[in-house]
């Protein structure tokens, strides 16, 4: 297991995918960008720590996102994906950006 919080609180491992789903829906709805970005930075940043440790320790773990479907191993690409999400949310949070979709106007 690579998720540090799920190691301590096993229920978090079951809830985590729904947290990511909810964050995606909040972005699409344009719901309170400040809070959505803040939560994304915390959740994805913390998750990145476990991913980085697993890759550095050369653990053979399937990527949780699409690993079960496509048998993708956790790799540097997974680290980059997580850290880019943290950087985008952090930049948007810092600068007060929000998504603008036609349905939000």
C-alpha contacts under 8 A as a table, 3 or more apart, distances in Angstrom:
res1	aa1	res2	aa2	distance
1	X	4	X	7.96
1	X	6	X	7.97
1	X	7	X	7.00
1	X	61	X	7.87
2	X	7	X	7.85
2	X	50	X	5.04
2	X	51	X	6.11
2	X	53	X	7.64
2	X	54	X	6.01
3	X	6	X	5.30
3	X	7	X	6.36
3	X	13	X	7.55
3	X	47	X	6.20
3	X	50	X	5.16
3	X	51	X	7.27
4	X	7	X	5.26
4	X	8	X	6.89
4	X	47	X	7.46
4	X	49	X	7.90
4	X	50	X	5.71
5	X	8	X	5.29
5	X	9	X	5.88
5	X	10	X	7.76
5	X	12	X	6.90
5	X	13	X	7.96
6	X	9	X	4.78
6	X	10	X	4.62
6	X	11	X	6.79
6	X	12	X	5.11
6	X	13	X	4.93
7	X	10	X	5.88
9	X	12	X	5.71
9	X	13	X	7.72
10	X	13	X	5.59
10	X	14	X	7.48
11	X	14	X	5.39
11	X	15	X	6.47
12	X	15	X	4.92
12	X	16	X	5.76
13	X	16	X	5.43
13	X	17	X	7.82
14	X	17	X	6.90
14	X	18	X	7.99
15	X	18	X	5.45
15	X	19	X	6.38
16	X	19	X	5.00
16	X	20	X	6.43
17	X	20	X	5.17
17	X	21	X	6.19
18	X	21	X	4.83
18	X	22	X	5.95
19	X	22	X	5.09
19	X	23	X	6.17
20	X	23	X	5.08
20	X	24	X	6.27
21	X	24	X	5.14
21	X	25	X	6.30
22	X	25	X	5.02
22	X	26	X	6.06
23	X	26	X	5.00
23	X	27	X	6.23
23	X	36	X	6.59
23	X	40	X	7.00
24	X	27	X	5.15
24	X	28	X	6.31
25	X	28	X	5.01
25	X	29	X	6.11
26	X	29	X	5.11
26	X	30	X	5.96
26	X	31	X	5.26
26	X	32	X	7.97
26	X	36	X	6.67
27	X	30	X	5.02
27	X	31	X	6.50
27	X	33	X	7.28
27	X	36	X	7.03
27	X	99	X	6.99
28	X	31	X	7.87
28	X	99	X	7.64
28	X	101	X	7.66
29	X	104	X	6.90
30	X	33	X	6.35
30	X	98	X	6.90
30	X	99	X	6.02
30	X	100	X	7.02
30	X	101	X	7.88
30	X	104	X	6.74
31	X	36	X	7.19
32	X	35	X	5.68
32	X	36	X	6.22
33	X	36	X	4.95
33	X	37	X	5.80
33	X	93	X	7.32
33	X	96	X	7.61
33	X	97	X	7.32
33	X	98	X	5.51
33	X	99	X	7.82
34	X	37	X	5.44
34	X	38	X	6.11
34	X	93	X	5.60
34	X	96	X	6.80
35	X	38	X	5.00
35	X	39	X	6.09
36	X	39	X	5.33
36	X	40	X	6.16
37	X	40	X	5.00
37	X	41	X	6.16
37	X	89	X	4.81
37	X	90	X	6.58
37	X	92	X	6.83
37	X	93	X	5.39
38	X	41	X	5.27
38	X	42	X	6.44
38	X	89	X	7.21
38	X	90	X	7.22
38	X	93	X	6.45
39	X	42	X	5.19
39	X	43	X	6.01
40	X	43	X	5.24
40	X	44	X	5.70
40	X	45	X	7.76
40	X	85	X	7.82
40	X	86	X	6.76
40	X	89	X	6.33
41	X	44	X	5.54
41	X	45	X	5.47
41	X	85	X	7.76
41	X	86	X	4.92
41	X	87	X	7.72
41	X	89	X	5.94
41	X	90	X	6.00
42	X	45	X	5.19
42	X	46	X	5.99
43	X	46	X	5.42
43	X	47	X	6.12
44	X	47	X	4.94
44	X	48	X	5.98
44	X	82	X	6.15
44	X	83	X	7.54
44	X	85	X	7.13
44	X	86	X	5.98
45	X	48	X	5.10
45	X	49	X	6.77
45	X	82	X	7.37
45	X	83	X	7.02
45	X	86	X	5.95
46	X	49	X	5.45
46	X	50	X	7.28
47	X	50	X	5.60
47	X	51	X	6.53
47	X	82	X	7.80
48	X	51	X	4.97
48	X	52	X	6.01
48	X	79	X	6.45
48	X	82	X	5.88
48	X	83	X	6.77
49	X	52	X	5.24
49	X	53	X	6.25
50	X	53	X	5.11
50	X	54	X	6.14
51	X	54	X	5.14
51	X	55	X	6.22
51	X	74	X	7.55
51	X	78	X	7.46
51	X	79	X	6.40
52	X	55	X	5.25
52	X	56	X	6.06
52	X	79	X	6.26
53	X	56	X	5.17
53	X	57	X	6.03
54	X	57	X	5.11
54	X	58	X	6.12
54	X	59	X	5.34
54	X	61	X	7.92
55	X	58	X	4.93
55	X	59	X	6.12
55	X	74	X	6.82
55	X	75	X	6.00
55	X	76	X	7.17
56	X	59	X	7.81
60	X	73	X	6.78
60	X	74	X	7.24
61	X	73	X	5.82
61	X	74	X	5.77
62	X	67	X	4.84
62	X	68	X	6.88
62	X	71	X	6.30
62	X	72	X	5.61
62	X	73	X	4.33
62	X	74	X	5.45
63	X	66	X	6.12
63	X	67	X	4.26
63	X	68	X	7.36
63	X	71	X	7.68
63	X	72	X	5.71
63	X	73	X	5.33
63	X	74	X	4.65
63	X	78	X	7.37
64	X	67	X	5.37
64	X	68	X	6.84
65	X	68	X	7.60
66	X	69	X	5.39
66	X	70	X	5.95
66	X	71	X	7.28
66	X	72	X	6.69
67	X	70	X	5.33
67	X	71	X	4.45
67	X	72	X	4.35
67	X	73	X	6.46
67	X	74	X	7.96
68	X	71	X	5.44
68	X	72	X	7.48
74	X	77	X	7.61
74	X	78	X	5.87
75	X	78	X	5.27
75	X	79	X	6.73
76	X	79	X	5.01
76	X	80	X	6.18
77	X	80	X	5.04
77	X	81	X	6.04
78	X	81	X	5.04
78	X	82	X	6.22
79	X	82	X	5.26
79	X	83	X	6.09
80	X	83	X	5.17
80	X	84	X	5.89
81	X	84	X	5.29
81	X	85	X	6.35
82	X	85	X	5.25
82	X	86	X	6.36
83	X	86	X	4.92
83	X	87	X	6.05
84	X	87	X	4.94
84	X	88	X	6.03
85	X	88	X	5.18
85	X	89	X	6.10
86	X	89	X	5.27
86	X	90	X	5.85
87	X	90	X	4.99
87	X	91	X	5.94
88	X	91	X	5.21
88	X	92	X	6.08
89	X	92	X	5.09
89	X	93	X	5.88
90	X	93	X	4.98
90	X	94	X	5.99
91	X	94	X	5.13
91	X	95	X	6.02
92	X	95	X	5.24
92	X	96	X	5.55
92	X	97	X	4.66
92	X	98	X	6.88
93	X	96	X	5.19
93	X	97	X	6.60
94	X	97	X	7.98
100	X	104	X	6.35
100	X	105	X	7.34
101	X	104	X	5.29
101	X	105	X	6.87
102	X	105	X	5.41
